Amino acid sequence: MAVASAASAHPHVFVVAKEEVIFGTDGKVTGIRAAWTFDDMYSSFAIQGLGDPNKILTTDELAPLAKTNVESLAEFGYFTVAKVAGKAVLFGDPTDYLLEETPDKLVTLHFTLPLKEPAAANRAFSLQVYDPTYFVSFDFADKDPVALKNAPSGCSSSVTKPRSLDSGDNQKLSEAFFSNMSPGVDFGIKLASRIIVACP
């Protein structure tokens, strides 16, 4: 996910995300399946020099890049935070990861994050995808941003948008601010939407 960019301010990479919440036979959440589509500039940068530029790259051709991307995401917790009743859940190592290129030359990363322990969704299961440093901007897709796979009858999902930044935060959105940000500062959460899954 390291990007060379000439942009003058954050963010540098834009991602449209779709998330699938996976349920087990016992009605508990067992994993999250992500599909992240990168903006045209990052997509072009990522696949530069791979294969025939006049053809769509296959998932096999993109497999080494998919592996590199997923492995590099581990350092950042896969930019994914899930909670049950306000308590964070832990993820295992990602599985089923692949990259695909679409005819419009955009690249989408797919991967599954299994929960280390299945989580009940009848106690406000929530999910956020964001970069704390706001180097990468994540937005959920306008259409079908979240799917529930094998969910028990009566389960539903909703997406809550973040509150607008106040004038003070807007003034901070400069390269100098992010370059001097102290370790551990979580600015990205202010701009992160939240998926809520509720089951009876």
Residue pairs with C-beta under 8 A, 6 or more apart in sequence:
1 13
1 69
1 72
1 73
1 76
1 136
2 72
3 12
3 13
3 42
3 45
3 135
4 45
5 12
5 13
5 41
8 175
9 173
9 174
9 175
9 178
10 133
10 134
10 135
10 137
10 173
10 175
10 178
11 131
11 134
11 135
11 136
11 137
12 135
12 136
13 38
13 39
13 42
13 135
13 136
13 137
14 38
14 39
14 42
14 136
14 137
14 139
15 36
15 37
15 38
15 39
15 136
15 137
15 138
15 139
16 36
16 37
16 139
16 140
16 141
17 34
17 35
17 36
17 37
17 129
17 138
17 139
17 140
17 141
17 145
18 34
18 35
18 36
18 140
18 141
18 144
18 145
18 146
18 147
19 32
19 33
19 34
19 35
19 127
19 129
19 140
19 145
19 146
19 147
19 195
20 32
20 33
20 34
20 35
20 146
20 147
20 148
20 149
21 29
21 32
21 121
21 125
21 127
21 146
21 147
21 148
21 149
21 151
21 157
21 195
21 197
22 29
22 30
22 31
22 32
22 33
22 112
22 149
22 150
23 29
23 30
23 121
23 148
23 149
23 150
23 151
23 152
23 155
24 30
24 118
24 150
25 150
26 118
27 120
27 121
27 151
27 152
27 199
28 118
28 119
28 120
28 121
29 82
29 115
29 118
29 119
29 120
29 121
29 125
29 197
30 114
30 115
30 118
31 112
31 113
31 114
31 115
32 80
32 82
32 91
32 112
32 113
32 115
32 127
33 96
33 110
33 111
33 112
33 113
33 149
34 78
34 80
34 109
34 110
34 111
34 112
34 113
34 129
35 108
35 109
35 110
36 108
36 109
36 110
36 138
37 106
37 107
37 108
38 46
38 106
38 107
38 108
38 109
39 106
40 105
40 106
42 107
43 101
43 105
43 106
43 107
44 105
46 65
46 107
47 57
47 62
47 65
47 101
47 107
50 57
50 61
50 62
50 65
51 57
51 58
51 61
56 101
56 102
56 103
57 101
59 66
59 98
59 99
59 100
62 98
62 99
62 100
62 101
62 107
63 98
63 99
65 99
66 97
66 98
66 99
66 109
66 111
67 97
69 97
69 99
69 109
70 94
70 97
70 109
70 111
73 79
73 94
74 93
74 94
76 131
76 132
77 91
78 91
78 94
78 111
78 113
79 129
79 130
79 131
79 136
79 138
80 91
80 113
80 127
80 128
80 129
81 88
81 127
81 128
81 129
81 130
82 88
82 89
82 91
82 115
82 119
82 125
82 126
82 127
82 128
83 89
83 124
83 125
83 126
83 127
84 119
84 120
84 121
84 123
84 124
84 125
84 126
85 123
85 124
86 124
89 115
89 116
89 117
89 119
90 115
90 116
90 117
91 113
91 114
91 115
91 116
92 113
92 114
92 115
92 116
93 114
94 111
94 112
94 113
95 111
95 112
95 114
96 110
96 111
96 112
97 109
97 110
97 111
97 112
98 109
98 110
98 111
99 107
99 108
99 109
99 110
100 107
100 108
100 110
101 107
101 108
102 108
119 125
120 199
121 151
121 155
121 197
121 198
121 199
122 198
122 199
122 200
124 196
124 198
125 196
125 197
125 198
125 199
126 194
126 195
126 196
126 197
127 146
127 194
127 195
127 197
128 189
128 192
128 193
128 194
128 195
129 138
129 140
129 192
130 138
130 188
130 189
130 191
130 192
131 137
131 138
131 188
132 185
132 186
132 187
132 188
132 189
133 178
133 181
133 185
133 187
133 188
134 178
134 187
134 188
134 191
135 178
137 191
138 192
139 193
140 146
140 159
140 193
140 195
145 159
145 195
146 157
146 159
146 195
146 197
148 155
148 156
148 157
148 197
151 197
151 199
152 199
152 200
154 199
154 200
155 197
155 198
155 199
155 200
156 197
156 198
156 199
157 195
157 196
157 197
157 198
158 195
158 196
158 198
159 193
159 194
159 195
159 196
160 193
160 194
160 195
160 196
161 193
162 190
162 191
162 192
162 193
162 194
163 190
165 173
165 190
165 191
169 190
172 187
178 187
181 187
